[in-house]
Amino acid sequence: MKIIEKQSFDEERALYGSEDVIVRNCRFDGPADGESALKECSNIEAENCFFNLRYPLWHDHILTVRNSEMTELCRAALWYSDHIDIQGVRMNGIKALRECRDVSIDNCDIVSPEFGWSVKNIRMRRTNAESEYFMMRSENLLFEDVNFKGKYSFQYIENALFDNCRFDTKDAFWHAKNVTVKNSIIKGEYLAWYSEDLTLINCRIIGTQPLCYCKNLKLINCEMNDTDLCFEKSEVNASIVTPVISIKNPLSGTIRVPSVGEIIMDDEHAQGKIYSNMDEKI
């Protein structure tokens, strides 16, 4: 592979259409303020690089980025690309990943509103992220040891597994389908409304009005803290190991819980059953 090392590029499409290239210790920055430095490239490795210009990595095939920085000015860094491996990268530009597929992200720091829209086949590990509308409409997600903070995360996603994650987020998992969350903490308001086939296993759920209007919702050995008005209009089967402030009008299914501060059943269509963990009806 050709090696390009210790150079600075600021012109438009500086390395457009490159193939089989290692770009090492280079800067994409400068007064010409050019866009799309590595557009339409194939088999590219970028190591220890500084990206400070817009749209650098669009329509790329087979791409590795390691130990690099994408600044706030590096807008929309990766779009329409595939077979992407990102390791040890600071991703700070808005809309950093969109319409991509076959993506691996490991040990990264992400501060990027509207990150990860319409991505297919993504694995994220050991990563911290801050965003709004994080991963919207993406499919086939595997997240492990991810810390996330932001709003409106994982909306409309399909086919996902999250393990040992920590999410501090509002309106997470709205309209999500076929999602499993294990051994994780989810803090926020209005969790997972309108979701379908959502399973939560050994999770801690914190915040008001979670899990309403859900279809085929399952909770297995979960904690619920500061949760009120739970499960409204939901099809739910749940085993909960902590007291719940209030449960409102579960549509169907069975909820087992140590105790409930208040049960609200004022909808004639609400047929869900609530039992203590000793199988006594509450």
N, C-alpha and C positions, 0 to 999 in steps of 0.2 A: 504493500500500500504506500502511496505517496504521503509524505509527511510535510505539513505546513506548520512552521513553528516560530513563535515569538514575533508575530506580525500584527499589524493593526489594519482594520478594514472599516471604511465608513461610506464607501460608494454604493450605489444602487446595485443589487444582485451581484455582490462582490465575487462570490464563488458559485454562481448559478450553474446547476446541472453537473456538479462535480460527482465523481464516482471513485470509490475505493480510496478514501482520503482520511488521514488522521490529522486533525486540527488541534495543535497542542500549544498551550500558553499564549493564546491569541486574544486580541481585543476587537470586538465589533462595536466601534465607538468613534466619534469624531465629528468635525464640523460639517461634512457633506450630508450627514444625517440620512444616509441611504437605507432603504428597506430591503427585506427579503434576501438577506446575505447568502443563505444556504438553501434556497428554494429549488425544488425539483431535483434533489440529489439522491444518491443511492450508496449504501454501505459507507456511512460516515461515522467517525468517532471524534467527539469533541472532548478534550481533556483540559482541565484547569483554564477554562476560557471565561471571558467577561462579555456578557451580552447586554448592550445598552441601547439597542436600536430595534425598531418594530419588525414583527413578522419574520423572524430569522429562519424558521424551520417549518416551512409549509410544503406539502406534497412530497415528503421524503419517505424513502423506503429503506428500512434497516438502518437504524440510528441509535447511537449510544452517546449519552452525555454524562460525564463524570466530573465531580468535584469542581463545579462551575457556578457562576452567579448570573441570574437573569434579574435585572433591576426593574424598578417601577416603570421605566421608560421602554422596557422590552415588552411591549403589548402583544397579546395574541401570539405567543411564542411558537406553539406547536399546533398546527391545524392540518387536517386531511393527511396525516402521516400514519405509518404502520410499522409494526415490529420495532418498538421503541423501548430502550432500556435507560432509565434515568437513576443515577446513584449519587448521593451526596451533593445535591444541587439546591441552591436557594432560588425559589421561583416566586418572584415578587411582582410580576406584571399582571394586569387584568386579563382575564380570559386566556389563561396560559395553555390550556389543553382543550381541544374541541374537535369533534368529528374524526377522532383517531381510533385505531384498533390495535389489539395485541400490544399492551403497554405494561411495563413493569416499573414501579417507582419504589425505591428503597432508601431509607435514611435521608430523607429530604425535609426541607422547611419550606412550606408553601404559604404565602400571603397573597391571595389572588381572588378577587371577586369573580363570580361566574366561571369557576374552574370546573373543567371536566364535563362539559355538556356533550351529550350524544356520543359517548365513548363506548366501544364494545371490547370486552375482554381486557380487564385491567386488574392487576394485582398491586396492592399498595401495602408496604410493611414499614414499621419503625419510623413513622413519619408524623410530623406536626403540621397541622393545616389550619388556616383561618380563611373564611370565604363566606359569600352569600350565594344562595342557589347552587351549592356545591354538588357536583355530579348529576345534575338534572338530566333525566331521560337517558341515562346510561344503562348498559346491560352487561351481565356476566361480570360481577365485581367480587373480588376476594380481598378483604382488608384484614390485616393482622397488626396488632400493636399500633394503632393509629389514634392520635389525639386530635380532636377537631373542635374548633370553636367558631360559631357563626350562626347564621339564620337560614331557614328554608333549605335545609340540606336533604339530599337523596329523594327529591320529589320525582315521581314517575319512573323510578328505577325498576328494573326487572332482573330476577335471577341473581341473588347476591348472598354472600356469607360474610359476616363480620365476627371476628373473634378477638377477645381481650382488647377491646377499644374503649375509648372514653370520649363521649360526645356531649358538648355543652351547646345546645342548639334549639332553636324555636321552629315549630312546624316541620319536624323531621319526618321522613318516610311517608309523606302524603301521597296517596294513590300508588304506593309501591306494591309490586306483585312478586310473590315467591321469594321472600327474604327471610333469612335466619340470622339472628343475633345471639351470640353466646358469650358468657363470662364478661359482660361489658356493663358500663355505666352510661345511662342516657338521662341527661338533665335538660329540661326544657318544657315549654308549654305546648299543649295540643299535639301530643305525639301521635303520629301515624294515622291520622284520620283518613278514611276512605281507602285504607290499604286492603290487600287481598292476599291470603295465604302468607301471613306474617307469623313467624314463630320466634319467641323470646325464651332463651334457656339460661338459667343462672344469672339473670341480669338484675341490676338495680335501676329502677325507674323513679325519677324525681320530677315533680311538677304538676301543674293543674290540668285537669280535663284530658287525660290521655286516652287514646285507643277507642275513639268513637267512630261509628259508622263503618266498622271493619267487617270483612267477610272472612270466615275461616281463620279467626285469630286464636293463637295458642300461647299460653304462658306456662312455663314449666319451672317450678322452684324459684320464682322471682320475688324480689323485694320491691315494695312500692312505698315511697316516702313522700310526704306532703302532696299526696295525690287525692284529688276530690273530683266528683262528678265523672267517675270512670265508666267506660264501656257503654256509653249511651248509643242505642240502636246497633249494637255490635253482635255478631255471631261469635261467641267466645267460649273457649274451654280453658280454664286457668287454675293453676295451683300457686297460691301466693303465701309467703311465709311471714309477712308482716301485716299489722293492722292497716286498714285503708280508711281514709276520712269519710268518703261517701261513694256510693255506687248508684248510678242512675239508669234505669230503663234498659238493661241489657236485652237485646232482642231475642236471643236464644242461647242455649248451651248451659254450662255449669261453671260456677266460680266457687272455689274453695279458698277460704281466708280465715285467719285466726279471729278477727273481729272487724266490724264495720261501724264507724261512728253514726252513719245515717244511710238508710236504704230508701231511695226514691223510686216508687213504682206507680207512676200516675199516667202511664200510657197503656191502653188496653192491648196493644200489640206486643208489649214487652213480656216475654215468656221465659226469660233466663232465670235459672235457679241459683240460689246463693246458699252455700253450706259452710259450716265451720270445718276445721281440719279434722274434727272427730265425726264428720259426716252427719252432723245435726243441722237441720235446715234453720237458717237465720231469718 
